[in-house]
Amino acid sequence: MTTSNIARRMQQSLAMSILVTVAVCGSIFASGTAGAADPTSSEAALAEMKKMFGGVPAEMQVYPESARAAGWAMMKSTDLNKNTALPSKIRELIGLAVAAQIPCQYCVYYHAKAAKAAGASEEEIREAVHQASLTRHWSTVLYGNQYNLKVYKSETDAAFK
């Protein structure tokens, strides 16, 4: 494998790692900013879900009432939004990769189905999950051996010049 192929693979790996990190941090931030809501807004969110889906999704059934309206707003602005920077297929593949590493059997099931519905092939699904495993693998190797981060950044920067 040539140096340019290694650099290209590293770029792809880094890009996927960044996307996964952004997705996880965004979810943590959004859930932390949900705040208290009045019961009326929770009831309105439930009514909107029932109208849209014919029922209330399982994750929203067990969501705290005080945060349900904010959780529903987050779901609509991300999961159900067709006008995001990332196409649905890519978002679902990221979700699947993260779910495989958490691990979350509910999330793996959902994101695999959603990725297929968004047009992901079996090979793309396998590659997304494999990419997640590579990120965890190399993170374990570097972090566990306490490889110098400053040196690593310098080497990585040189590979992408």
N, C-alpha and C positions, 0 to 999 in steps of 0.2 A: 504494500500500500504506500503510495507516495505521500510526501509531506502535505501537498495541497489537498489530497483526499482526506488525510487525517484532520487537517484544519477545517475542511468542509463538514466532516462528521462532528468535530468538536463544536462548530457553530450550530449545527442542528441540535446537538445535545444540549448546549447552553441555552438555545432558544426555547426548547421544550422545558428545561428546568426553570427558566424564568417565567414562562407561561403558567406552569404548575404552581410556582411560588406565589405569583400574582393572584391566581384563582383562590388558593388557600387563604392568603392574607385578606383578600377581598371578602371572602365568606366570614372570616373571623371578625373583621372590622364591621361588616354589615350586621352581624348578629349582636355585636357589642353595642351598636348604636340604635338598636331597636327601640329602647326606652319604653316607658309606660304609655298605654293607649287606653282611651275610654272604651267601655263595653260596646258602645254604639258603633265605633269604627271596626271592632272585631266582628260584630254581627253583620255589618255592611260587607266586610271582606268575605265572610262565609257565604252570604247571599250571592255575591259576585262569582265565587268559585262554583257554587251549585248551578248557577246559570250557565257558566262557561263549560263545566265538565259534567254536569248532571249529578254531581256529588262533591265531597270535599276530599282532596288528596290526603293520604295517610299521614304524611309528614306535617300537614297543616292541622290535622285532627289532634295531634299530640303537642302542637306548638303552644307555648304559654299564651293565654288569652290576652295578657297585657302587651304581648309583642306580635300577635297574629296579624294585625293590619300592616305593620312594618315588614313582617316576613312575606306577606302576600305581595306587597309593593315591590320588594326585592325580587321575588320570583317572577313577577310580571316584567320587570325592567331588565332582567337577565335571561332566565330560562325560556320565557315565552316571547321574548322580543326578537323579531326577525331583522331588526335594523341595528345590529351591534357590529363592532369592528371585526370580530371573528365570526366566520360562518358557523352555522349550527353543528355541522359535522366536526369541525375542529374543536369547538367548545365541548362537545360530547366525548370526543377522544381524550381531551384533557381531563374531563371529569372521570372517565373510566380509568385513566392512568393514576390519578390521585386516589380513587376509590380502591384500586388494587393494592396500593401501598399503605392505606390507613390501617388495616383493611376494613371494608364495609360491604357486606354481602348484599345489602339493599341497594347501595349505590352502584356496585358493579352490575347488578341485574338491570337497574334502570338505565344507566349510561350505555351499556352494551346494546340494549333495545333501541334507545334513542339515537345512538350513533348509526346503527343499521338503518333506522327510519330516515336519517338525514343523508343516507347514501354511502356510508362507510363500508368498505369491503372487509371480508374476514382478515385479509392480509394487513389492512390498515389498523384493524382492531388489535391484531397480534403485535404489530410494530409499536403501537402506542403503549401497550402493556409492557412490552420488552424494554422500551425506552425508560419507562418508570423503574423497571428493575435495574437497568444500567445506572441510572442516577443514584439509586440507593446503594448499589454495589460499590461504585467508585467513591461515593461519599464515605462509605464505611471504611474502605481501604485508606483513603487520604486522612480522614478525621481520626480513625482508630490508631493510625500510625503517627499522628500529630505532625503531619507534613507541614512545613512552614508555609503559611498562607501568603506571605509577601513574595516568597520564591515562586509559589504556584501562580500567583497573579502575573508576575513578570514573565514566566514561561508561557502562560496563556496569551498574554498581550503580544508576545513575539510571534506566536503561531497565527495570529489574526492580522498581521501586518501585510 
